[in-house]
């Protein structure tokens, strides 16, 4: 398959093989819990004109939807195109609950008597 989503502990990796795809016709949408990909791809299709087979280019629509996606930090999305592969790395967002609050202290007094 030319669309692939992988996951590890703290990140999602989306790879799309752009062969036959106009990047301007790719739509990738993230909503909490969902990543949806819509695109058009040119593909060869065997067709018959009478008894003579021939190949024609056909533009096909593809829609891929991934559900149960953990929250993504949209400020940490990295995109790259290399050798015709669109790669997108999406950092998972973790809630800050359960972490201790850090308070900055500009000055303090030491109560220890010497």
N, C-alpha and C positions, 0 to 999 in steps of 0.2 A: 504494500500500500504506500502511496506517496505522501500521506499525512500521518505523522506519528507523534504521540504525546507520551513522554516518560516522566517518571516522578522519582525523586529520592527524598531523603529526610527533610530537606529545607528548600527544595526548588522543583519547579516543573520545567521540562525541556520540550519545546515544540519544534519539530522539523517538518518542512514542506519542500518536496522536490519540485522546483519551478519549471521543469521541462514541459513545454506546451502551455505555460500559464503566463498571462500578462500580469505583472505585479500590481498594476493599477486596478485590476479587477479582483483583488484579494481583500476580503473583509474578515478581520479577526476581532471578535467582541468578547469582553470579559464582563460578566455580571457576577456578583457574589454567588459562588457555588457552580458557575457555568462558564465554560469557554466554548464559543461557537465560531466556526470557520465556514465562510461561504466564498466560493471561487468558481471560475470557469476555466476549463482545460480543453485545449485542442487535442483530439485523438484521431488516429487512423481507424477507419471503419471499412470493412469489406462490403462492397455494394455490387449488385448485378444489373447491368444494362443489357437486357435480353439474356443471352447466355454467356456474355463476356464479363468476367469478374474484374473489378477495379477497386482501388483504394481511394477513399475520399476523406478529407479532413472534416471532422464534426466537432462543434463546440458544445461541451457538456457541462452542466451545472452540478457542483458537488456541495453538499452541506454536511458538515461533521459537527456533532455536539457532544461535549464531554461534561458529565454532571458529577456532583459530589466533589467539586474542586474546593480545596481549602482556600481561605482568604489569601489574596496576592497583594504584595506591596507594589502598587502601580508606579511608584517613584523609582523602583529598582529593576525595571524591565530592560533587558539588554537584547538588541537585535543585530543580526549579522547575515550577510549573504556571501557565501563562499562556494565556488564551483557549482553554482546553480541550486544551492540548498539554502533556503531561508531558515535560520536558526533563531529561536527566541527563548531566552532564559528568563524565568519569572520566579522571583524570590517569594517564598511564603511569608505571610505576615503572622506574627505570633502576638497574642494579647499580652499586655504587660501585667496582668493580674498575677498575684503570687510573688512578684518581685518586691524586694525591699525598696523603699523610697530613699533616694539619695538626696541629701540636703547639702548645698554648697555653704561652707562657712568661711566668711571673709576674715574674721578675727575671733579670738577666743581668749579667755582668761584661765590661767592655770591655777587650780586651788590647792596644789600640793605645797605643803610647808617644808622648807629646807632647814 
